[in-house]
């Protein structure tokens, strides 16, 4: 599963940490064995932000 582009990020508040984690895994598996290109590093950073937001949202809901 690939999260929506950056300009739609408010909609990503409903993504679970499992979904975000899987998106990261798929992204990195597709590039296994080589260094990430600059554009790919930017996308990886965006995916990490999505994951972090999802994690924070789940922690806040649990509190």
TARA-V43377 format. One record per residue. N is the residue number from 1. PHI is phi as a letter, one per 20 degrees, with the letter a starting at -180 (NA if undefined). NEAR is the number of other ideal C-beta (glycine too) atoms within 10 Angstrom. D_CENTER is the distance of its C-alpha to the mean C-alpha in Angstrom with 1 decimal. Layout:
N/PHI/NEAR/D_CENTER  N/PHI/NEAR/D_CENTER
This chain:
1/NA/9/9.7  2/d/10/8.0  3/f/20/6.8  4/f/12/9.7  5/g/10/10.6  6/g/12/10.7  7/f/6/14.1  8/d/9/13.1  9/g/15/10.6  10/g/8/13.2  11/f/9/13.0  12/f/19/9.4  13/f/11/11.3  14/e/9/12.3  15/f/19/9.2  16/e/13/9.9  17/f/17/8.6  18/f/12/9.9  19/f/16/8.1  20/f/22/4.5  21/f/15/6.4  22/f/14/8.2  23/f/17/5.9  24/f/16/5.6  25/f/11/9.3  26/f/12/10.3  27/g/16/9.3  28/f/13/11.2  29/g/8/13.9  30/f/8/14.8  31/d/12/15.5  32/g/6/17.2  33/n/4/20.4  34/b/7/19.8  35/f/7/18.5  36/f/14/15.7  37/f/10/17.3  38/g/7/16.8  39/f/8/14.9  40/f/15/12.5  41/f/11/12.1  42/f/12/11.3  43/f/16/8.6  44/f/15/7.2  45/f/11/7.8  46/f/16/6.1  47/f/20/2.6  48/f/12/4.6  49/f/15/6.1  50/f/23/4.2  51/f/21/4.6  52/f/12/7.9  53/f/16/8.9  54/f/21/8.7  55/f/14/10.6  56/f/12/13.0  57/f/16/13.7  58/f/13/14.7  59/f/10/16.8  60/f/8/18.4  61/f/7/19.3  62/f/6/20.8  63/f/5/22.9
